[in-house]
């Protein structure tokens, strides 16, 4: 009997907790709690002492709450705190709410939004999702700075009227004034900014900018009105018209379109900038200059991927003028590249790459007619095949490269069809790893107007069969009773080729970037491409040593071929090559040393020492380069430089400094150095950067660049043009607006 009663009670409690309590907590009626609740003669409810009123997930706390049952109005004669459904907290006094807490008016509002931003004012009115604050001040800053008798945030926006749209998440301000360190910096009659609560992108005007330019007695002005289009979830467009006027010149306009789109398996981005003269008198040419920068990346399917990068301009150096901070501004040539890559087409490890390249001169006085066009370049690697213990692979290559005219080293036009068959076999015998490696190149070239001996042009077709055979062995020895587990590995490599020298009738298009280093000394073909072939018969020997913290390698080559092209081109004068080696010590810090030593002439041809250290105050990177070339015991080329950089850890909570530079020890000149300071707290940031480039010629003065950038959370950044200009340079100083990533601001303050 007792068990049946207990079971019924249990079911009732479960029903109560599942159905009754949730319904109570989400009830739409107003709930009032207080130390004392009474009624006046008009039957209004008067709650005193720790009074609380709840409606859904909103509440009000005050010492005195009066609820007018007839008008369904909540009257608050004293100070109170209100929390809305979005967890924003508002303090105020002498006001009222409707019983659903969606409509209210009160005095002296102090609003703390859920991201930490603050708005204060004289009057507050809420009408559904719209908040209106009279004589309001907005700031995302938590920190306070004392100036004289004032305690103020780092920066704030003051508005005659501030309207906060809680639904569309925009902040509208009328007669807005910005103060930094309590000092007015600009005024604008009307401004719209995204709400600090906005997590999703919205269309609308961004902060406009105005620049005044003073030149002699003339004054000109430029104004930009950026507008952001949130086209869809994966598409966005920033349109920025810039209008120039004044200064006694015709009006001109610049239009900037920045479009971004997320694709399935990739992305698409394009930047279009063009200048116009709509109002220029007696001219039908409204488009003066333009540039188009495009980036497109997409996985077509799980086998193919396409990539397109393009940079075009209507006149030389236009991108340098309009986008001085873009990396394209520092390149000699602009290019349009189309790459199609295929993976696992027939087998799991085969690879296809089709490349198209077009170039356009960007800087200096280069002749655009000698810039090459690659249409197309195709390379296909068949993948690895294991047969009878041998690893087999093939690669096919075709290119068509042409110019408007030939150069002293390049043909006007050249096509190549190449096939490389490679065989590798690896065995472990006598406690050694033995590797047999062979490649056979079959190549056909068709060349038009290739200059020979700086005088004659040759045109013709050529066939080349070029085999390369190699065998190598390495045997590791572990030194017992050595505390750091030392392992020594002697290595030897023998390469055999036909010894046929490279023909000057062929244009070298893909083997131009070559280096004699520890990284390629054991390759069959040490050239970076296959237009030139490594024609040497040689033996390469070396020794590797490794401990827990130290890794080292040292190697040298002896050439049996007297006309070895690669050997001579890389500065090896005798059959025995220079000795090259590398050492790397890695513990708490990283220390590296690479060298190249000329054994025959007994001098150090090149050495590089690098140090990367993480200290208690920051990261230090130092690289020392010493490079020499001797001819008949006379040094003809002597380079000795130090590259250095330092990035500090944060100090004084929010500050960092950085330093980079290149010092020429021989010429005793700091060719380039930069120093910067940055400060980022939870709402305000400042960057001061100075860069100097010096020149060897006495008649050229150093180039100095000093920039200052201010960043404001939820607003954006403003960066100056070069401030380090003399009176004679007559350079106007403008402020350029940039978007800011809020993650840069300190969060744990």
ABEGO torsion letter per residue (X at the ends): XAAAAAAAAAAAAAAAAAAAAAAAAABABBBBBBABBBBBAAGBBBBBEGBBBBBEABBBBBABBBBBAAAGBBBBABBBBBBBAAGBBBBBBGBBBBAAGABBBBBGBBBBBAAGBBBBBABBBBBEABBBBBGBBBBABABBBBBEABBBBABBBBBABBBBBAAAGBBBBBGBBBBBGGBBABBBABBBBBBAABABBBBEBBBBBBBBBBBEABBBBBBBBBBBBBABAABBBBBBBBBBBEGGBBBBBBBBBBBBBBBBGEBBBBBBBBBBBAABBGBABABABBBBBBBBBBBABAABBBBBBBBBBABBGAAAAABAABAAAABABBBBBBBBBBBGAABAABBBBBBBBBBBBABEABBAAABBBBOBBBBBBAEBBBBGGBBBBBBBBBBBBBBABBBAABBABBBBBBBBBBBBBBBBBGGBBBBBBBBBBBBBBBBBGBBBGGABBBBEBBBBBBBBBBBBBBBBBBBBGBAAGBBBBBBBBBBBBAGBBBBAABBBAAAABBBBBAAAAABABABABAABBBABBBBBBBBBBBBAABBBBBBBBBBABAABAAAAAAGBABABBBBBBBBBBBBABBBBBBBBBBAAAGBBABBBBBBBBBBAAEBBBBBBBBBBBBBGGBBABBBBBBBBBBBBBBBGGABBBBBBBBBBAAAGBBABBBBBBBBBBAABBBBBBBBBBBBABAABBBBBBBBBBBBBBGAEBBBBBBABBBAAAGBBBBBBBBBBBAAABBABX
